[in-house]
């Protein structure tokens, strides 16, 4: 009989220990214990990203930690060009820097290399570029935040699945 009493007492101690170590409570939070950071609930805007540099110079792009990537294409002119405006069907030439949202690292850049030429709107590039570069003027610099469905979706070309892409693009040549 004494063994059954000892087993019951031990079971009660184990149950009490489980409650005291946080199974279901948050008593440690009020005592200053650290808990995993909650995911940000605010959606980022173009103004939340920081960019440096001027047209013709390689930019630096800083993606914030305190907001989530937008689900729709975001376009912001960082500097307005003074030349012709890019229209679908035109052959345009761009310089760009790409940063991936998830790791906030530069993945690619054409600055210091040959600028990139494309036929705008012809599907030669990701949809986010075809849509996001329409209207940029020669000599202009534009920020694009491209959601996965307008980028590489399930991944490819060194891009992880469901990755949001951040580009700073300079319009080097746009025909008049």
Residue frames relative to the residue before (quaternion, step in Angstrom):
aa qw qx qy qz dx dy dz
X 1.0000 0.0000 0.0000 0.0000 0.00 0.00 0.00
X 0.6332 0.5397 -0.3312 0.4451 3.54 1.03 -0.77
X 0.6183 0.5461 -0.3493 0.4444 3.62 1.06 -0.72
X 0.6429 0.5120 -0.3268 0.4666 3.59 0.95 -0.82
X 0.6350 0.5228 -0.3183 0.4713 3.60 1.01 -0.77
X 0.6580 0.4986 -0.3109 0.4709 3.61 0.98 -0.84
X 0.6412 0.5132 -0.3243 0.4693 3.60 1.00 -0.82
X 0.6519 0.5051 -0.3149 0.4698 3.60 0.93 -0.81
X 0.6520 0.5045 -0.3169 0.4690 3.59 0.97 -0.82
X 0.6470 0.5076 -0.3215 0.4693 3.60 1.00 -0.81
X 0.6367 0.5246 -0.3283 0.4599 3.60 0.98 -0.82
X 0.6397 0.5169 -0.3192 0.4709 3.58 1.01 -0.79
X 0.6438 0.5170 -0.3152 0.4679 3.59 1.02 -0.79
X 0.6451 0.5099 -0.3196 0.4709 3.59 0.96 -0.87
X 0.6560 0.5018 -0.3147 0.4679 3.60 0.91 -0.86
X 0.6547 0.4997 -0.3151 0.4715 3.60 0.93 -0.82
X 0.6412 0.5214 -0.3253 0.4595 3.59 0.97 -0.81
X 0.6378 0.5296 -0.3285 0.4525 3.58 0.98 -0.80
X 0.6559 0.4943 -0.3084 0.4799 3.59 0.96 -0.83
X 0.6896 0.4934 -0.2872 0.4456 3.59 0.90 -0.88
X 0.7010 0.4528 -0.2853 0.4714 3.62 1.07 -0.54
X 0.7060 -0.5287 0.2590 0.3937 3.56 1.14 0.32
X 0.3868 0.6932 -0.5256 0.3058 3.60 1.06 0.37
X 0.8496 0.0447 -0.0696 0.5209 3.56 -0.13 1.28
X 0.7169 0.3978 -0.2805 0.4992 3.64 1.09 -0.14
X 0.2572 -0.7488 0.5752 0.2056 3.52 -1.28 0.19
X 0.1818 0.8225 -0.5183 0.1478 3.54 1.07 0.71
X 0.6053 0.5632 -0.3614 0.4311 3.60 1.13 -0.51
X 0.5963 0.5869 -0.3727 0.4012 3.60 1.07 -0.62
X 0.6905 0.4639 -0.2962 0.4694 3.58 0.94 -0.78
X 0.6666 0.4792 -0.3054 0.4825 3.57 1.19 -0.38
X 0.6328 -0.5735 0.3252 0.4062 3.60 1.24 0.25
X 0.3994 0.6987 -0.5035 0.3144 3.59 1.18 0.25
X 0.4166 -0.7075 0.5053 0.2656 3.57 -1.01 0.73
X 0.1258 -0.7635 0.6296 0.0697 3.51 -1.15 0.71
X 0.6530 -0.5042 0.3576 0.4376 3.59 -1.16 0.38
X 0.5347 -0.6358 0.4510 0.3261 3.56 -1.04 0.79
X 0.4400 -0.6764 0.5245 0.2717 3.52 -1.00 0.84
X 0.5425 -0.6052 0.4658 0.3498 3.56 -1.10 0.66
X 0.5258 -0.6321 0.4520 0.3460 3.60 -0.95 0.78
X 0.2885 -0.7793 0.5319 0.1629 3.57 -1.00 0.76
X 0.6155 0.5457 -0.3420 0.4544 3.60 1.22 -0.31
X 0.3698 -0.7150 0.5511 0.2198 3.57 -1.00 0.87
X 0.4781 -0.6864 0.4786 0.2668 3.56 -0.93 0.95
X 0.2174 -0.7133 0.6462 0.1627 3.50 -1.32 0.47
X 0.6975 -0.4403 0.3394 0.4522 3.59 -1.26 0.10
X 0.6513 0.5394 -0.3163 0.4299 3.58 1.06 -0.72
X 0.5939 0.5748 -0.3666 0.4273 3.61 1.21 -0.33
X 0.6505 0.4829 -0.3140 0.4951 3.60 1.17 -0.51
X 0.2550 -0.7561 0.5849 0.1455 3.55 -1.09 0.72
X 0.0237 -0.7798 0.6256 -0.0030 3.54 -0.96 0.90
X 0.1388 -0.7620 0.6256 0.0932 3.54 -1.18 0.63
X 0.6402 0.5328 -0.3969 0.3856 3.51 -1.28 0.33
X 0.3081 -0.7303 0.5847 0.1727 3.50 -1.33 0.40
X 0.7416 -0.3953 0.2876 0.4594 3.54 -1.30 0.25
X 0.8031 0.2799 -0.2283 0.4738 3.54 -0.99 0.94
X 0.6936 0.3969 -0.2567 0.5436 3.59 1.26 -0.28
X 0.5545 -0.6094 0.4446 0.3516 3.58 -1.04 0.75
X 0.3131 -0.7671 0.5295 0.1820 3.60 -0.73 1.01
X 0.2685 -0.6721 0.6441 0.2477 3.50 -1.40 0.16
X 0.1535 -0.7882 0.5944 0.0436 3.54 -0.95 0.96
X 0.0926 -0.7852 0.6115 0.0326 3.56 -0.87 1.02
X 0.1958 -0.7748 0.5964 0.0753 3.55 -0.69 1.19
X 0.4131 -0.7417 0.4702 0.2410 3.63 -0.72 1.00
X 0.4379 -0.6843 0.5262 0.2512 3.55 -1.33 0.40
X 0.6965 0.5408 -0.2606 0.3930 3.58 1.17 -0.50
X 0.7443 0.2746 -0.2250 0.5656 3.58 1.19 0.44
X 0.4844 -0.6689 0.4876 0.2831 3.55 -1.24 0.44
X 0.5867 -0.5867 0.4062 0.3829 3.59 -1.14 0.48
X 0.5221 -0.6341 0.4621 0.3343 3.57 -1.06 0.68
X 0.4490 -0.6967 0.5026 0.2459 3.58 -1.19 0.58
X 0.7125 0.3591 -0.2326 0.5561 3.59 1.30 -0.21
X 0.6442 -0.5187 0.4020 0.3929 3.54 -1.27 0.46
X 0.1148 -0.7690 0.6270 0.0489 3.56 -0.97 0.95
X 0.0635 -0.7872 0.6130 -0.0217 3.55 -0.86 1.07
X 0.1040 0.7768 -0.6160 0.0792 3.56 -0.90 0.94
X 0.3211 -0.7203 0.5803 0.2034 3.56 -0.82 0.99
X 0.2740 -0.7667 0.5644 0.1361 3.55 -0.73 1.13
X 0.7512 -0.0692 0.0073 0.6564 3.55 1.24 -0.55
X 0.4048 -0.7243 0.5094 0.2282 3.53 -0.89 0.99
X 0.3791 -0.7019 0.5525 0.2417 3.54 -1.00 0.76
X 0.3781 -0.7212 0.5323 0.2314 3.53 -1.29 0.17
X 0.5984 0.5880 -0.3492 0.4174 3.56 1.29 -0.11
X 0.7941 -0.2799 0.2413 0.4826 3.50 -1.33 -0.47
X 0.4404 -0.6876 0.5247 0.2408 3.55 -1.27 0.60
X 0.4603 -0.7000 0.4782 0.2634 3.59 -0.86 0.99
X 0.0640 -0.7884 0.6117 -0.0076 3.53 -0.94 1.04
X 0.6141 -0.5390 0.4113 0.4039 3.59 -1.14 0.53
X 0.7523 0.3587 -0.2986 0.4650 3.53 -1.05 0.87
X 0.6201 0.5475 -0.3448 0.4437 3.59 1.22 -0.30
X 0.4079 -0.6397 0.5881 0.2803 3.53 -1.26 0.56
X 0.0058 0.8057 -0.5894 0.0583 3.60 -0.58 1.19
X 0.2406 -0.7557 0.5925 0.1413 3.56 -1.22 0.48
X 0.0525 -0.8200 0.5675 -0.0528 3.54 -0.78 1.14
X 0.2125 -0.6735 0.6785 0.2020 3.50 -1.40 0.36
X 0.0172 -0.8228 0.5671 -0.0318 3.58 -1.01 0.72
X 0.1291 -0.7065 0.6817 0.1397 3.48 -1.44 0.30
X 0.1658 -0.7885 0.5898 0.0532 3.56 -0.99 0.96
X 0.0396 -0.7484 0.6621 0.0040 3.54 -1.02 0.98
X 0.3197 -0.7315 0.5678 0.2007 3.58 -0.98 0.87
X 0.5465 -0.6697 0.4087 0.2930 3.55 -0.91 1.04
X 0.6931 0.5330 -0.3086 0.3746 3.59 0.72 -1.05
X 0.8021 0.2316 -0.1400 0.5323 3.61 0.94 -0.75
X 0.3697 -0.7824 0.4389 0.2420 3.56 1.37 0.02
X 0.5251 0.6241 -0.4034 0.4147 3.57 1.16 0.68
X 0.5264 -0.6094 0.4915 0.3316 3.52 -1.20 0.63
X 0.2107 -0.7950 0.5610 0.0939 3.54 -0.78 1.05
X 0.8080 -0.0435 0.0796 0.5821 3.58 1.03 -0.77
X 0.0433 0.7745 -0.6309 0.0159 3.53 -1.29 0.44
X 0.2936 -0.7456 0.5689 0.1849 3.56 -1.10 0.73
X 0.4586 0.6760 -0.4615 0.3460 3.60 1.22 -0.15
X 0.7786 0.2558 -0.2307 0.5245 3.55 -0.86 0.99
X 0.6805 0.3677 -0.2591 0.5784 3.57 1.35 0.05
X 0.7046 -0.3869 0.3486 0.4820 3.53 -1.28 -0.41
X 0.4660 -0.6567 0.5010 0.3172 3.65 -0.85 0.85
X 0.4811 -0.6822 0.4951 0.2409 3.55 -1.27 0.57
X 0.1530 -0.7924 0.5866 0.0680 3.59 -0.79 1.03
X 0.0653 0.7877 -0.6084 0.0713 3.55 -1.09 0.76
X 0.4137 -0.6346 0.5802 0.2992 3.50 -1.33 0.30
X 0.3642 -0.7804 0.4686 0.1969 3.55 -0.27 1.29
X 0.8298 0.2126 -0.1798 0.4836 3.57 -0.90 0.98
X 0.5837 0.6121 -0.3622 0.3917 3.61 1.26 -0.02
X 0.5436 -0.6443 0.3970 0.3630 3.61 1.22 0.09
X 0.4123 0.7146 -0.4702 0.3134 3.60 1.19 0.38
X 0.7517 0.2570 -0.1320 0.5928 3.56 1.29 -0.46
X 0.7015 -0.4254 0.3290 0.4676 3.58 -1.26 -0.01
X 0.6467 -0.5515 0.3718 0.3734 3.57 -1.17 0.64
X 0.6108 0.5789 -0.3456 0.4151 3.58 1.05 -0.74
X 0.6502 0.4745 -0.3126 0.5044 3.58 1.14 -0.59
X 0.6475 0.5210 -0.3326 0.4456 3.60 0.83 -0.91
X 0.7152 0.4204 -0.2481 0.5002 3.59 0.96 -0.84
X 0.7415 0.4766 -0.2348 0.4098 3.56 0.84 -1.00
X 0.7085 0.4437 -0.2704 0.4775 3.59 1.15 -0.42
X 0.4616 0.6516 -0.4640 0.3835 3.57 1.26 -0.10
X 0.7976 0.2880 -0.2287 0.4780 3.55 -0.84 1.02
X 0.5112 0.6214 -0.4485 0.3890 3.62 1.18 -0.20
X 0.3229 -0.7526 0.5431 0.1854 3.58 -1.00 0.81
X 0.5989 -0.5454 0.4350 0.3933 3.54 -1.14 0.64
X 0.7737 0.2825 -0.2513 0.5084 3.54 -0.91 1.01
X 0.5934 0.5823 -0.3587 0.4244 3.59 1.28 -0.02
X 0.2342 -0.7281 0.6261 0.1519 3.54 -1.32 0.44
X 0.0610 -0.8180 0.5709 -0.0353 3.55 -0.83 1.10
X 0.2961 -0.7034 0.6219 0.1754 3.52 -1.20 0.78
X 0.0474 -0.7734 0.6320 0.0107 3.56 -0.98 0.95
X 0.0817 -0.7325 0.6732 0.0597 3.56 -0.98 0.91
X 0.0849 -0.8463 0.5250 -0.0306 3.53 -0.32 1.33
X 0.3391 -0.7467 0.5346 0.2040 3.60 -0.61 1.12
X 0.7075 -0.4959 0.2950 0.4080 3.60 -1.18 0.48
X 0.6731 0.5161 -0.3225 0.4202 3.62 0.92 -0.79
X 0.7119 0.3673 -0.2564 0.5410 3.61 1.24 -0.25
X 0.6426 0.4856 -0.3090 0.5057 3.55 1.37 0.14
X 0.7955 -0.2715 0.2266 0.4921 3.54 -0.66 -1.16
X 0.3936 -0.7762 0.4431 0.2153 3.61 1.26 0.29
X 0.8488 0.0079 0.0475 0.5265 3.54 -0.37 -1.28
X 0.6679 -0.5061 0.2938 0.4600 3.59 1.26 0.19
X 0.3599 0.7056 -0.5662 0.2281 3.49 -1.37 0.26
X 0.8160 0.2277 -0.1906 0.4959 3.56 -1.26 0.44
X 0.7200 -0.4435 0.2428 0.4754 3.58 1.01 0.81
X 0.5843 0.5607 -0.3623 0.4615 3.58 1.30 0.12
X 0.4494 -0.6911 0.5042 0.2574 3.57 -0.91 0.98
X 0.6216 -0.5331 0.4059 0.4058 3.61 -1.19 0.42
X 0.8612 0.1227 -0.1175 0.4791 3.55 -1.17 0.76
X 0.3467 0.7572 -0.4777 0.2797 3.57 1.11 0.71
X 0.3061 -0.6952 0.6197 0.1974 3.54 -1.10 0.81
X 0.2305 -0.7910 0.5602 0.0864 3.56 -0.90 1.02
X 0.1325 -0.7670 0.6236 0.0731 3.56 -1.06 0.79
X 0.0344 -0.8006 0.5974 -0.0313 3.56 -0.68 1.16
X 0.1038 -0.6739 0.7165 0.1475 3.48 -1.36 0.47
X 0.0653 -0.8237 0.5613 -0.0468 3.55 -0.66 1.22
X 0.1848 -0.7524 0.6245 0.0987 3.56 -1.01 0.92
X 0.3254 -0.7282 0.5727 0.1893 3.59 -0.92 0.97
X 0.1948 -0.8228 0.5293 0.0700 3.55 -0.12 1.35
X 0.8060 -0.0376 0.0520 0.5885 3.60 0.90 -0.90
X 0.0560 0.7492 -0.6552 0.0796 3.52 -0.89 1.09
X 0.3947 -0.7415 0.4811 0.2508 3.62 -0.61 1.07
X 0.4952 -0.6608 0.4838 0.2900 3.55 -1.12 0.72
